[in-house]
Amino acid sequence: MPHHAASPDADRCAAACPLASAAGAVGALDRRTFLSQSLLAAAAAALAACGAAGDTLTAPASVNSSIDVASYPALASTGGIAVVSLSGTRLAIVRTGTSSFAALSLVCPHEGGSINQNGTGFLCSKHGARFTASGTWTGGERTTNMRSYPATYDATTGTLTIG
């Protein structure tokens, strides 16, 4: 460390010291301080970037809505999946049989990330948890199964009521 940085007469010494120009100016950061402050700034930026990856979502306890199944062509056959938004809640509706359906929240139970359809199953965009079409966790970030809601189909009207 240059001797003028530790001296109480740093201002007077800096003007005459040949090391002052190498240090840049009186009061300039020494290497250790610069590196530690740079590291803290980088860590703060990294943490801020992690937080900006997406807000944490919460699955509601119930949905209490209904859909006209015929309005979703993907639900015409068993195994079909339609992503719907009901009362501000994103759901996956899965046709599991001729007259049976599953209604699944698209909020990951791990940390509230957004779940998207991925082939015949689902994938959490936040940490990579994978789920089957029935909402069962199969891999990626360890978590529980997707939240499901009661779904009652009225074949006469073609209406699916989600509780």
MDAnalysis code that builds the backbone (N, CA, C; Angstrom):
import MDAnalysis as mda
import numpy as np

u = mda.Universe.empty(489, n_residues=163, atom_resindex=np.repeat(np.arange(163), 3), trajectory=True)
u.add_TopologyAttr("name", ["N", "CA", "C"] * 163)
u.add_TopologyAttr("resid", np.arange(1, 164))
u.add_TopologyAttr("resname", ["MET", "PRO", "HIS", "HIS", "ALA", "ALA", "SER", "PRO", "ASP", "ALA", "ASP", "ARG", "CYS", "ALA", "ALA", "ALA", "CYS", "PRO", "LEU", "ALA", "SER", "ALA", "ALA", "GLY", "ALA", "VAL", "GLY", "ALA", "LEU", "ASP", "ARG", "ARG", "THR", "PHE", "LEU", "SER", "GLN", "SER", "LEU", "LEU", "ALA", "ALA", "ALA", "ALA", "ALA", "ALA", "LEU", "ALA", "ALA", "CYS", "GLY", "ALA", "ALA", "GLY", "ASP", "THR", "LEU", "THR", "ALA", "PRO", "ALA", "SER", "VAL", "ASN", "SER", "SER", "ILE", "ASP", "VAL", "ALA", "SER", "TYR", "PRO", "ALA", "LEU", "ALA", "SER", "THR", "GLY", "GLY", "ILE", "ALA", "VAL", "VAL", "SER", "LEU", "SER", "GLY", "THR", "ARG", "LEU", "ALA", "ILE", "VAL", "ARG", "THR", "GLY", "THR", "SER", "SER", "PHE", "ALA", "ALA", "LEU", "SER", "LEU", "VAL", "CYS", "PRO", "HIS", "GLU", "GLY", "GLY", "SER", "ILE", "ASN", "GLN", "ASN", "GLY", "THR", "GLY", "PHE", "LEU", "CYS", "SER", "LYS", "HIS", "GLY", "ALA", "ARG", "PHE", "THR", "ALA", "SER", "GLY", "THR", "TRP", "THR", "GLY", "GLY", "GLU", "ARG", "THR", "THR", "ASN", "MET", "ARG", "SER", "TYR", "PRO", "ALA", "THR", "TYR", "ASP", "ALA", "THR", "THR", "GLY", "THR", "LEU", "THR", "ILE", "GLY"])
u.atoms.positions = np.array([
    [0.858, -1.166, 0.000],
    [0.000, 0.000, 0.000],
    [0.903, 1.228, 0.000],
    [0.580, 2.275, -0.808],
    [1.406, 3.484, -0.833],
    [1.433, 4.129, 0.543],
    [2.591, 4.712, 0.878],
    [2.741, 5.270, 2.217],
    [1.849, 6.476, 2.454],
    [1.453, 7.207, 1.416],
    [0.629, 8.396, 1.628],
    [-0.799, 8.047, 2.029],
    [-1.288, 6.868, 1.684],
    [-2.666, 6.512, 2.034],
    [-2.815, 6.290, 3.532],
    [-1.750, 5.865, 4.195],
    [-1.823, 5.602, 5.622],
    [-1.415, 6.812, 6.449],
    [-0.860, 7.841, 5.828],
    [-0.340, 9.001, 6.539],
    [-1.441, 9.998, 6.865],
    [-1.400, 10.623, 8.066],
    [-2.370, 11.659, 8.395],
    [-2.186, 12.893, 7.523],
    [-1.026, 13.043, 6.918],
    [-0.760, 14.191, 6.048],
    [-0.901, 13.780, 4.581],
    [-1.902, 12.990, 4.271],
    [-2.047, 12.412, 2.943],
    [-2.155, 13.481, 1.862],
    [-2.878, 14.578, 2.125],
    [-3.027, 15.617, 1.105],
    [-1.683, 16.235, 0.742],
    [-0.869, 16.578, 1.754],
    [0.426, 17.205, 1.519],
    [1.364, 16.220, 0.847],
    [1.347, 14.981, 1.312],
    [2.248, 13.961, 0.806],
    [1.912, 13.586, -0.629],
    [0.607, 13.564, -0.949],
    [0.185, 13.106, -2.262],
    [0.720, 13.991, -3.368],
    [0.815, 15.278, -3.106],
    [1.300, 16.192, -4.126],
    [2.763, 15.937, -4.458],
    [3.544, 15.512, -3.477],
    [4.968, 15.306, -3.698],
    [5.326, 13.854, -3.986],
    [4.437, 12.939, -3.724],
    [4.737, 11.512, -3.821],
    [4.600, 11.010, -5.254],
    [5.592, 10.331, -5.764],
    [5.502, 9.789, -7.117],
    [4.456, 8.669, -7.217],
    [4.084, 8.053, -6.085],
    [3.077, 6.995, -6.113],
    [1.657, 7.556, -6.201],
    [1.481, 8.859, -5.934],
    [0.146, 9.450, -5.941],
    [-0.488, 9.353, -7.317],
    [0.284, 9.574, -8.378],
    [-0.295, 9.492, -9.717],
    [-0.688, 8.056, -10.044],
    [0.028, 7.080, -9.521],
    [-0.328, 5.679, -9.751],
    [-1.606, 5.327, -9.005],
    [-1.827, 5.935, -7.852],
    [-3.030, 5.659, -7.076],
    [-4.229, 6.387, -7.663],
    [-4.000, 7.395, -8.474],
    [-5.096, 8.112, -9.120],
    [-5.397, 9.420, -8.439],
    [-5.539, 9.465, -7.148],
    [-5.837, 10.682, -6.403],
    [-5.862, 10.348, -4.928],
    [-5.786, 11.406, -4.130],
    [-5.886, 11.210, -2.694],
    [-7.284, 10.697, -2.384],
    [-7.382, 9.732, -1.526],
    [-8.675, 9.175, -1.170],
    [-9.148, 8.104, -2.151],
    [-8.342, 7.794, -3.158],
    [-8.722, 6.752, -4.108],
    [-8.771, 5.415, -3.385],
    [-9.581, 4.519, -3.879],
    [-9.714, 3.210, -3.264],
    [-8.445, 2.396, -3.472],
    [-8.053, 1.709, -2.419],
    [-6.954, 0.778, -2.623],
    [-7.527, -0.479, -3.279],
    [-6.692, -1.369, -3.724],
    [-7.115, -2.552, -4.473],
    [-8.082, -3.425, -3.671],
    [-7.770, -3.667, -2.416],
    [-8.612, -4.531, -1.581],
    [-10.017, -3.945, -1.426],
    [-10.110, -2.641, -1.144],
    [-11.410, -1.996, -0.980],
    [-12.187, -2.023, -2.292],
    [-11.490, -1.718, -3.393],
    [-12.139, -1.737, -4.698],
    [-12.717, -3.115, -5.008],
    [-11.920, -4.153, -4.804],
    [-12.379, -5.511, -5.102],
    [-13.542, -5.926, -4.202],
    [-13.468, -5.602, -2.913],
    [-14.555, -6.009, -2.015],
    [-15.843, -5.257, -2.346],
    [-15.742, -3.962, -2.671],
    [-16.942, -3.212, -3.036],
    [-17.504, -3.679, -4.377],
    [-16.623, -4.039, -5.299],
    [-17.076, -4.560, -6.593],
    [-17.793, -5.885, -6.417],
    [-17.256, -6.729, -5.546],
    [-17.879, -8.020, -5.285],
    [-19.262, -7.837, -4.661],
    [-19.385, -6.912, -3.720],
    [-20.688, -6.642, -3.109],
    [-21.687, -6.119, -4.137],
    [-21.237, -5.240, -5.022],
    [-22.127, -4.707, -6.055],
    [-22.574, -5.814, -7.007],
    [-21.659, -6.704, -7.374],
    [-22.009, -7.819, -8.259],
    [-22.998, -8.758, -7.581],
    [-22.792, -9.027, -6.303],
    [-23.708, -9.902, -5.567],
    [-25.096, -9.267, -5.474],
    [-25.155, -7.969, -5.224],
    [-26.445, -7.281, -5.146],
    [-27.165, -7.330, -6.491],
    [-26.420, -7.148, -7.581],
    [-27.028, -7.218, -8.915],
    [-27.546, -8.618, -9.204],
    [-26.791, -9.639, -8.800],
    [-27.222, -11.025, -9.027],
    [-28.490, -11.329, -8.238],
    [-28.563, -10.878, -6.999],
    [-29.765, -11.106, -6.194],
    [-30.968, -10.374, -6.774],
    [-30.755, -9.172, -7.257],
    [-31.854, -8.420, -7.861],
    [-32.353, -9.124, -9.111],
    [-31.445, -9.692, -9.887],
    [-31.843, -10.417, -11.097],
    [-32.652, -11.653, -10.746],
    [-32.296, -12.333, -9.677],
    [-33.061, -13.515, -9.258],
    [-34.474, -13.121, -8.872],
    [-34.624, -12.036, -8.195],
    [-35.942, -11.587, -7.775],
    [-36.796, -11.139, -8.938],
    [-36.175, -10.681, -10.010],
    [-36.924, -10.199, -11.159],
    [-37.375, -11.326, -12.071],
    [-36.998, -12.559, -11.773],
    [-37.333, -13.682, -12.638],
    [-38.830, -13.952, -12.665],
    [-39.569, -13.452, -11.779],
    [-41.015, -13.655, -11.772],
    [-41.554, -13.522, -10.370],
    [-42.726, -12.975, -10.302],
    [-43.357, -12.840, -9.000],
    [-43.815, -14.198, -8.500],
    [-43.946, -14.312, -7.210],
    [-44.461, -15.537, -6.621],
    [-45.980, -15.503, -6.719],
    [-46.540, -16.561, -7.291],
    [-47.979, -16.676, -7.456],
    [-48.553, -17.541, -6.344],
    [-49.833, -17.431, -6.113],
    [-50.513, -18.252, -5.118],
    [-51.757, -18.859, -5.754],
    [-51.901, -20.167, -5.611],
    [-53.090, -20.844, -6.128],
    [-54.252, -20.610, -5.172],
    [-55.416, -20.237, -5.699],
    [-56.560, -20.026, -4.814],
    [-57.076, -21.343, -4.244],
    [-57.760, -21.272, -3.128],
    [-58.323, -22.467, -2.499],
    [-59.447, -23.056, -3.341],
    [-60.185, -22.202, -4.041],
    [-61.251, -22.683, -4.922],
    [-61.387, -21.729, -6.103],
    [-62.058, -22.194, -7.149],
    [-62.215, -21.387, -8.355],
    [-63.678, -20.995, -8.573],
    [-64.599, -21.950, -8.407],
    [-66.039, -21.708, -8.546],
    [-66.407, -21.020, -9.857],
    [-66.175, -21.738, -10.950],
    [-66.479, -21.218, -12.274],
    [-66.822, -22.383, -13.185],
    [-67.190, -22.080, -14.418],
    [-67.501, -23.153, -15.362],
    [-67.088, -22.749, -16.772],
    [-66.934, -23.762, -17.625],
    [-66.583, -23.525, -19.022],
    [-67.480, -24.382, -19.911],
    [-67.621, -23.944, -21.157],
    [-68.294, -24.739, -22.178],
    [-67.194, -25.559, -22.853],
    [-67.194, -26.858, -22.647],
    [-66.129, -27.737, -23.138],
    [-65.968, -27.623, -24.653],
    [-67.069, -27.457, -25.388],
    [-67.008, -27.363, -26.851],
    [-66.206, -26.144, -27.323],
    [-66.020, -25.158, -26.460],
    [-65.247, -23.962, -26.822],
    [-63.743, -24.219, -26.846],
    [-63.329, -25.394, -26.407],
    [-61.906, -25.739, -26.337],
    [-61.660, -27.015, -27.148],
    [-61.279, -26.871, -28.423],
    [-61.078, -28.030, -29.297],
    [-60.114, -29.074, -28.730],
    [-59.142, -28.666, -27.947],
    [-58.180, -29.612, -27.368],
    [-58.861, -30.600, -26.433],
    [-60.036, -30.243, -25.928],
    [-60.746, -31.113, -24.987],
    [-61.714, -32.078, -25.678],
    [-61.675, -32.135, -27.005],
    [-62.589, -33.009, -27.746],
    [-62.280, -34.484, -27.529],
    [-61.025, -34.807, -27.198],
    [-60.682, -36.221, -27.009],
    [-59.924, -36.425, -25.700],
    [-59.976, -37.662, -25.221],
    [-59.290, -38.027, -23.977],
    [-57.795, -37.732, -24.105],
    [-57.239, -37.127, -23.073],
    [-55.828, -36.744, -23.068],
    [-55.597, -35.308, -23.491],
    [-56.636, -34.659, -24.008],
    [-56.508, -33.270, -24.433],
    [-56.338, -32.332, -23.249],
    [-55.552, -31.279, -23.463],
    [-55.286, -30.294, -22.408],
    [-55.586, -28.904, -22.949],
    [-56.328, -28.124, -22.185],
    [-56.595, -26.731, -22.533],
    [-56.197, -25.857, -21.354],
    [-55.498, -24.774, -21.648],
    [-55.139, -23.803, -20.615],
    [-56.191, -22.703, -20.660],
    [-56.816, -22.458, -19.520],
    [-57.881, -21.458, -19.434],
    [-57.580, -20.491, -18.290],
    [-58.214, -19.339, -18.347],
    [-58.105, -18.369, -17.257],
    [-59.513, -18.115, -16.737],
    [-59.730, -18.485, -15.487],
    [-61.044, -18.311, -14.862],
    [-60.898, -17.478, -13.601],
    [-61.628, -16.403, -13.533],
    [-61.573, -15.505, -12.373],
    [-60.139, -15.076, -12.071],
    [-59.352, -14.840, -13.124],
    [-57.969, -14.410, -12.959],
    [-57.006, -15.516, -12.583],
    [-57.454, -16.758, -12.625],
    [-56.614, -17.898, -12.258],
    [-56.351, -18.759, -13.488],
    [-55.065, -19.024, -13.769],
    [-54.713, -19.911, -14.883],
    [-54.863, -21.360, -14.438],
    [-55.607, -22.121, -15.242],
    [-55.839, -23.534, -14.960],
    [-55.547, -24.359, -16.202],
    [-55.192, -25.609, -15.973],
    [-55.113, -26.584, -17.052],
    [-56.318, -27.498, -16.876],
    [-57.097, -27.619, -17.932],
    [-58.219, -28.558, -17.929],
    [-57.769, -29.752, -18.762],
    [-57.825, -30.940, -18.170],
    [-57.364, -32.158, -18.835],
    [-58.551, -33.103, -18.971],
    [-58.789, -33.568, -20.202],
    [-59.860, -34.556, -20.394],
    [-59.271, -35.921, -20.073],
    [-59.744, -36.532, -18.999],
    [-59.198, -37.811, -18.529],
    [-60.032, -39.007, -18.966],
    [-61.223, -38.766, -19.503],
    [-62.108, -39.838, -19.961],
    [-63.245, -39.242, -20.758],
    [-64.173, -40.086, -21.179],
    [-65.303, -39.627, -21.985],
    [-66.080, -38.515, -21.291],
    [-66.312, -38.676, -20.008],
    [-67.066, -37.653, -19.278],
    [-66.363, -37.232, -17.987],
    [-65.035, -37.362, -17.974],
    [-64.285, -36.960, -16.771],
    [-63.147, -36.005, -17.135],
    [-62.908, -35.065, -16.229],
    [-61.911, -34.021, -16.437],
    [-61.149, -33.770, -15.143],
    [-59.950, -33.239, -15.288],
    [-59.168, -32.765, -14.143],
    [-58.956, -31.269, -14.337],
    [-59.021, -30.513, -13.259],
    [-58.751, -29.077, -13.283],
    [-57.564, -28.833, -12.366],
    [-56.467, -28.342, -12.939],
    [-55.212, -28.185, -12.201],
    [-54.758, -26.734, -12.186],
    [-54.285, -26.281, -11.040],
    [-53.710, -24.945, -10.933],
    [-52.376, -24.919, -11.667],
    [-52.110, -23.833, -12.382],
    [-50.830, -23.668, -13.066],
    [-49.864, -22.823, -12.237],
    [-50.000, -22.920, -10.912],
    [-49.071, -22.297, -9.970],
    [-48.290, -23.428, -9.314],
    [-46.973, -23.389, -9.419],
    [-46.143, -24.454, -8.860],
    [-46.235, -24.463, -7.330],
    [-46.447, -25.644, -6.750],
    [-46.530, -25.734, -5.290],
    [-45.187, -25.507, -4.596],
    [-44.081, -25.516, -5.340],
    [-42.762, -25.337, -4.727],
    [-42.565, -23.910, -4.232],
    [-42.560, -22.952, -5.158],
    [-42.351, -21.553, -4.759],
    [-43.215, -20.586, -5.554],
    [-44.339, -21.067, -6.054],
    [-45.267, -20.170, -6.734],
    [-44.868, -19.750, -8.127],
    [-44.029, -20.521, -8.796],
    [-43.669, -20.215, -10.175],
    [-44.809, -20.562, -11.119],
    [-44.712, -20.065, -12.331],
    [-45.724, -20.338, -13.342],
    [-45.444, -21.687, -14.001],
    [-46.475, -22.522, -14.102],
    [-46.360, -23.828, -14.752],
    [-46.943, -23.699, -16.153],
    [-46.262, -24.305, -17.125],
    [-46.721, -24.282, -18.506],
    [-46.863, -25.695, -19.029],
    [-47.735, -25.847, -20.030],
    [-47.883, -27.150, -20.670],
    [-46.589, -27.459, -21.407],
    [-46.162, -28.719, -21.305],
    [-44.926, -29.151, -21.947],
    [-45.175, -30.546, -22.509],
    [-45.517, -30.629, -23.782],
    [-45.855, -31.913, -24.378],
    [-47.140, -32.439, -23.765],
    [-47.075, -33.644, -23.197],
    [-48.266, -34.237, -22.576],
    [-48.291, -34.009, -21.068],
    [-47.410, -33.156, -20.568],
    [-47.359, -32.871, -19.137],
    [-47.160, -31.389, -18.899],
    [-46.518, -31.079, -17.771],
    [-46.337, -29.691, -17.370],
    [-44.930, -29.472, -16.822],
    [-44.447, -28.217, -16.925],
    [-43.110, -27.850, -16.472],
    [-43.164, -26.495, -15.781],
    [-42.550, -26.408, -14.587],
    [-42.458, -25.132, -13.870],
    [-41.336, -24.314, -14.490],
    [-41.660, -23.088, -14.886],
    [-40.666, -22.231, -15.528],
    [-39.658, -21.659, -14.536],
    [-39.944, -21.719, -13.261],
    [-39.060, -21.106, -12.259],
    [-37.919, -22.025, -11.831],
    [-38.216, -23.291, -11.528],
    [-37.168, -24.192, -11.045],
    [-37.145, -25.549, -11.736],
    [-37.955, -25.735, -12.770],
    [-37.878, -26.953, -13.563],
    [-38.605, -28.174, -13.035],
    [-39.521, -28.018, -12.092],
    [-40.302, -29.174, -11.630],
    [-41.159, -29.666, -12.796],
    [-41.261, -30.995, -12.926],
    [-42.045, -31.601, -14.001],
    [-43.225, -32.372, -13.412],
    [-44.346, -32.340, -14.148],
    [-45.575, -32.986, -13.695],
    [-46.222, -33.731, -14.861],
    [-46.952, -34.796, -14.537],
    [-47.716, -35.524, -15.549],
    [-48.977, -34.733, -15.887],
    [-49.724, -35.218, -16.880],
    [-50.981, -34.573, -17.258],
    [-52.005, -34.626, -16.133],
    [-51.828, -35.552, -15.190],
    [-52.753, -35.619, -14.048],
    [-52.284, -34.750, -12.878],
    [-51.129, -34.070, -13.041],
    [-50.626, -33.168, -12.004],
    [-49.674, -33.797, -11.018],
    [-49.273, -35.046, -11.247],
    [-48.359, -35.740, -10.340],
    [-46.922, -35.297, -10.607],
    [-46.197, -34.933, -9.549],
    [-44.798, -34.534, -9.679],
    [-43.978, -35.729, -10.156],
    [-43.097, -35.510, -11.157],
    [-42.277, -36.605, -11.686],
    [-40.790, -36.328, -11.655],
    [-40.370, -35.094, -11.435],
    [-38.937, -34.814, -11.423],
    [-38.658, -33.327, -11.388],
    [-37.365, -33.017, -11.476],
    [-36.953, -31.627, -11.352],
    [-36.970, -31.231, -9.886],
    [-37.169, -29.965, -9.624],
    [-37.210, -29.466, -8.242],
    [-38.248, -30.249, -7.440],
    [-37.828, -30.809, -6.301],
    [-38.739, -31.625, -5.487],
    [-39.850, -30.743, -4.916],
    [-41.066, -31.219, -5.090],
    [-42.240, -30.509, -4.594],
    [-43.404, -31.488, -4.485],
    [-44.574, -30.981, -4.200],
    [-45.769, -31.830, -4.142],
    [-46.452, -31.819, -5.508],
    [-47.534, -32.559, -5.620],
    [-48.313, -32.572, -6.856],
    [-48.983, -31.219, -7.061],
    [-49.391, -30.959, -8.297],
    [-50.102, -29.726, -8.608],
    [-51.444, -29.711, -7.865],
    [-51.899, -28.517, -7.485],
    [-53.201, -28.396, -6.816],
    [-54.293, -28.721, -7.832],
    [-55.228, -29.558, -7.410],
    [-56.353, -29.890, -8.290],
    [-57.650, -29.387, -7.661],
    [-58.612, -29.131, -8.519],
    [-59.917, -28.640, -8.089],
    [-60.991, -29.624, -8.549],
    [-62.069, -29.762, -7.789],
    [-63.162, -30.641, -8.218],
    [-63.700, -30.167, -9.572],
    [-63.932, -31.119, -10.467],
    [-64.466, -30.796, -11.792],
    [-65.634, -31.727, -12.083],
    [-66.800, -31.145, -12.339],
    [-68.012, -31.921, -12.604],
    [-68.512, -31.602, -14.007],
    [-68.657, -32.647, -14.816],
    [-69.078, -32.470, -16.204],
    [-70.554, -32.822, -16.374],
    [-71.290, -31.928, -17.011],
    [-72.693, -32.171, -17.358],
    [-72.727, -32.441, -18.861],
    [-72.844, -33.715, -19.241],
    [-72.807, -34.108, -20.648],
    [-73.984, -33.537, -21.436],
    [-75.107, -33.304, -20.782],
    [-76.285, -32.765, -21.462],
    [-76.031, -31.346, -21.963],
    [-75.425, -30.517, -21.132],
    [-75.169, -29.119, -21.507],
    [-73.751, -28.906, -22.031],
    [-72.864, -29.874, -21.804],
    [-71.467, -29.732, -22.221],
    [-70.695, -28.771, -21.334],
    [-71.183, -28.585, -20.116],
    [-70.575, -27.632, -19.187],
    [-69.722, -28.355, -18.147],
    [-68.532, -27.829, -17.935],
    [-67.646, -28.340, -16.885],
    [-67.638, -27.309, -15.765],
    [-68.063, -27.725, -14.580],
    [-68.079, -26.838, -13.417],
    [-66.870, -27.167, -12.552],
    [-66.097, -26.129, -12.242],
    [-64.866, -26.292, -11.465],
    [-65.066, -25.636, -10.116],
    [-64.864, -26.430, -9.047],
    [-65.105, -25.952, -7.683],
    [-63.954, -25.265, -7.045],
])
